[in-house]
Amino acid sequence: MSAIEATAVLDRAGLDALVAALVADGRTVIGPTVRGGAIVLAELDSAERLPWGWGTELEAGHYRLVRREDGAAFAHTSGPQSWKTFLHPQRQKLWGADRGPEGELSVHAEQTEQPSYAFLGVRPCDLRAISIQDRVLVGGHYQDSGYQERRRGAFLIRRGAFLIAAECTEPGATCFCVSMGAGPAAGPGYDLALTEVIDEAGHRFLVRVGSEAGAELIAEVPHRTADTATRTAAEGAVEQARDRMGRSMPPVNLRTLMGDSLSADRWDEVAARCLTCGNCTMVCPTCFCTTTEEVTDLTGDHAERWQRWDSCFDLDFSHIHGGPVRTSPRSRYRQWLTHKLSTWYDQFDSSGCVGCGRCITWCPVGIDITEEVTALNDARAGAPDEEAGR
């Protein structure tokens, strides 16, 4: 459904009423909250659990929460989780098998009732990431039935697809969504889009309605019609965020650059720093690779198959008869980066990167994807590596 041109304004009480209405409708509301020194995604029973007054301090290999005096709810950047934690879980049971007393074998698929999710505070980069995972996991010939059921359970019952985006007004030092065309304004796919405004007129949220389901929800909660001053302030805050990105990709065809750089010396330099720990793939909102494993009980009469996340940085990821194909850190890092920025197009007609910056922030040695791509671009152009910047 095309976006409906309608706007409203919520205050803090209105936002709390919105969460309460979702909960009353039987939805499991997931949103950002503070836990363990980070912004994490967790179930919310009230808007009071949002990270009011918390911001984030980011750099390569660095993440800290910082207090804000303005009491903003969405003035933080994305934490280590993304929404794939709920739509494409890290570990899930596929089936179980039992052997009876006479040796008969029974196999039963795992049937789990999926919650009706409502996601609150989806950043524009993550909104794009969800659409990318939709294309990867259910948009082709081979479909992930588990993802499809969770997607339906999350969005396709009762009142249609439901995502509440929160536009970015405070980009972090590792963010580069503008370079990837994924922010800071919310693109297609939301049902409601919030833009937080704090000025002399008060603390409020401009709400853009993107679907009939969103319009129905807004009609249920206290709100007022959007005024020109609030709309102008919201649009200005998002536009200013566009100019304050902490990182950027070089303005070149990244797909072609990766293909031209397969033999570059830079791969050896980054491989010397890379721990091949796989952190970047774990925090990435679009990485989707999985493997399966079987487990049995001590009697040997019960077995289960589980699916879990896998990473192209694992040595066994490319294992075939005779051993792994990619034995060096150089080959594994190159595989990850070229797939993300280049060969993803061949498979799924888009980039696999949304510019969220998580891979930079949560890399334990501070490897910066934008710095590596810039170095590859400079090397292709004949510039010395030491001149490569961000």
N, C-alpha and C positions, 0 to 999 in steps of 0.2 A: 504494500500500500504506500502510495506517495505521502510525503509529510503533509500534515494539515497545518495551514498557516494560522496558528493560534498561540498566544502567549499569556502567561499569568505570572503572578508574584506570590511567593510563599514567604512567611516569616518563619522563625525557628519553631514556633508552635505548629504552624502548618506543615512543616517537614515531619514533625513528630506524628501529626495526624495522618500523614501519608503512609508512614511506616505502619502505624496502627491499623489502617485500612487494609493494607496488604496482608498483615498477619491475620486479621479477622476474616479475610477471604480464604484462609488456609494456605497461604504461600509461605515458603521458607525464605525469609529475607536475608540476603548475604550482603555485607558491606564492610568498609574499612573500620578498624578499631585498633586500639593500642594494646599490644601484648608483647612481653619479652624484649622490650627496647626497640620495637619496629612497628610499622603499620602493617597489620595482617588482615586478611579477609576472614570473617567469621559470621556466624548467625547473629542477627540483631533482633531483639524484641522491642527496641525503642530507639529513636534517633539520638537519645542521650548517650548511647554507646559509641557514636561517631567520634573521631579524634578531634574534638573541639579544642582549638588553641594549640595544636601541634603542627609543626612543620618538619622538614627533613633537610639534612645537610649531606650532600653527595659529592663524591669524587671517584676516580677509578680505584676500586678496592676499598672504598670507604663509605659508610652509611651511619648516620647518627640522627636521632630525634632531637629537635630543638623546640623550645617553648616560643609561642607567638603571643603577643599582647592583644591582638585583635579578635581572638576567639574563633577564628575561621575553622570550618569543618572540613573543607576540601583544599586547603592551601599546602598540601603535602604532595610528594610525588609517589609513584607506585612503589610498593614494598616488594619483598622477594617472591610473593605469590602472584599468580595471575588467575583468571577465571577458569583456565583449563584444569585447575585443581579440582573443580566441581564437575565440569563437563567431560573431562578426559582424565579421570583420577589416576594417581600414581600407581595404584595397585588395585586390581579387582579380580574376583573369582569368576571363571568362565563356566566350569562344570565340575561335577564330582562323580565318582564311580564307586560302587560297592560290590563286593563279592559275597554272595550268600552262602549259607551252610552247605549247600549242594554244589557249590562252585559256579552257580549262575551269576552273571554279570549284569548290573543295571547301571545305566549312565543317565544322569539328569542335569540338564542345563540350569545354570543359576538364574533364578527369577527373583529380581528385587524390585519392589515398588519404588519408582522414582519420585522424588519430591517435586513439588511445583515451586521452582525457584523464582524469586524476583531479585535481580542484581541491582544494588544501589551504589552509585559512585563509580560507574564504569568509565575509565578514562578513554578519550577518543582513540588513542593508540591501541588500547585493549579492545575497543569496539571493532576496530579494523581486524585485530587478531582473531576475534571470534568468527568473523565472516571468512577469514582465511582458513581457519580450522573446519568450518562448515564445508568449504570447497574441498579440502583435503580428505575429510573423514566421511562425508556423506554425499558429496557432489559428483563423485565419479562412478565408474563401473563397480569398484570394490568398496563396499560401504561397511563402516564400523557400526554394527547393530547396537552395541552398548552406548556409544556416543549418540546415536540417533534417538534412542529411548530417553536418554537424559535430556537431550535437546527438546524433545517433545514434552517431557515431564516438566522441564523448566519453563517452556514458553508457549506451547501450542494448545493448552487446555483452558477451559473457562473463557478467558477474554483475549486470547491471542498472545502473540509474542510480547514479552515484557522485559525491557532493559531500560534502566534509568542511568543515563550518562551524566558525568560531571565534567564540564569543560575545564581545561587547564588555564589558570591565571597565574600560577607560580611554577614555571618549569624548573627542573633541577639542572645541575651542572653536567649531568651525563645524558640529558635528553636531546634527541635530534629528530623528533617526529616530523618537523617541517620538511626536512630533507627527504623523508620517505612518504610525504603526502598523507600523513595519518593524524594530523592535529595542528594546532591545539583546539580547533573547533571540532565539534562532533559531526561526523559524517553520517551517511545513511545507516539505518538499522536500529535506531533508538525508538522508544515509545515516549519517553520524557527526557529532555535534556535540561540539566540545571546549570546555571552560571551564578556563582556566588558573588554578591556585591556587598561591600562594606565601605560606607562613606558617611558623610555628615547626616545623610537622610536615614541611616540605620543599617542593620544587618538583615539581608534578605536574599532571596533566590529567584532569579528570572527563570521561568519554566517555559520551554518550547514543547509543544505537543507534536508528536510524530506519528500517532496512530489513533484509531478509534478507541482502543483499549486505554491509551494514555489519557484521552479526553474524558472517558468515563471515570477514571480514577480521580482526576483533578476535580471533577464535578462533585465528588464525594467529600472533599476536604476543604477547610476554610482557605480562601484565597481571594485575591483581588485582581482586577484587570491590570495588565502591565501598563505602566506609564512610560512616557517618552524618556524621562530622565533615567529610569532604571534600565531600559533597553540600551540607551546610549552608553551608560556606564559599563554594562555587561559586555557589549560589543567592543568597547575600548579596552577593557581588561584582557580580553582574549587576543585582540590585535597586538597589544603590548607584549603579551607572552610570546607571540610569534617572533618578535624581534629580540627576545632574551633567551633563546635556546643556548644551552651550555656547550653543545657540540653540533657539528654539521658534517655531512658527507660532501666530498668534492662534487661539483655540479657537472658530472659527466655520466655517460651511459654505464652504469655499474655492471650491467649484464655483460657488455662487451669487454669492460676492463678486466673482469675476472677471467674471461676466456683468454685474454691476451697475456695474462700474468701467471700462467701455470708453472712456468720455469723460473720465476723471479727468485732472486737471492733472499728477498725479504722473508720468505717462508722459513728459512733457516734461522733468521734472527728471532722471529716470534716463537718458533718452536723451542729455542733455547730458554725461553722464559715460561712457556706453557707447561703446566703440571698435568695436562690431560685429565683433569679431575671431573670434567663434565658439568661444572657449576653453570656455565653459560647455557647449556641445553636444558638444564633443570628449571632455570628461572625464565627462560624464553617463553613468551606466550603462544608461539606458533609451533615450536618443535613438537613433533608428534610420534616419534619412533618408539616402538614397544618390542618386547620379546615375551616369550611365554616360558613358564617353568612348571614342572610337575612335582608334587610332593605326595608322600604316602605316610600312613601311620605305621607304628611299630609292628603291627600284625600283618601288614601287607594286604589287608582286606578293604582298605579305603584309600582312594587316591583323588587328588584335585589338580586341576589345571588353573594357573593364575596368569594373568597378563600384568606386566609392569612396565614402567617407562624404561627405555634404553637410551644410550647415547652413542653417537658416532665417534666419541672420544674413547670409548671402551675398546680395548685391544680385541676382544672377542666379537665385537659388533660386525666386523667384516670377515669372520672366520668361515671358511668353507673347507671342503675336504683337502687336507694338506696344510692348513694353517690360515692365519689372517692375511687379508690382502693388504691392509694398511698397517704396517708394523712400526712406522716412525711417527713421532709427534708432528713432524712437518706434514705428512700426508693426511693425518687426521684433522689437523687444524685447517688445512687447505680444503679438504672435503666439506667441512662444516661451513666455512665462509663462502666458498663458491656455490654450494647448494643454496645457501640462504639468499644470496644476492644475484645469482645467475641461473643455475639450472632449475631452480624452483619455477621459473617462467616456463620452461619446457614441459614441466609436469602440470602446473596449476595456473598458468597465465597471469602470474603476479609475482612480486617480490615476496620473500618469506620474512622480511624484516619490517617492523613498524616503527622503529626509532624510539622504543621505550627506554633504552639505555641500561636495562637490568644486567645484561651481560658484562657491561663495563663496571657497574657498581659492585657486583657480587663476584667478580673475578678476584681470587685471593692474591694474585700478583699484579693486578691492575692493568691487564691488557685491554687496550682501547680499540674497538672495532673501527671507529672513525679514523684513528691515527694509522692503523694498519692499512686501511683502504687508501688513505691519502698518500702513504709511503709507496704503495703499489702504483698509484697514479703518477707520482713524481718520478718513479723509476722508469715507467713506460715513456714518460716525456723526456727522460735523460737528465732529470734533476738529481743532485746528490742526496743520499738518504738523510744526511744530517739536517737538510733544509726542510724535511717533511714536517709539516705542522698539523694542527688539528683543524 
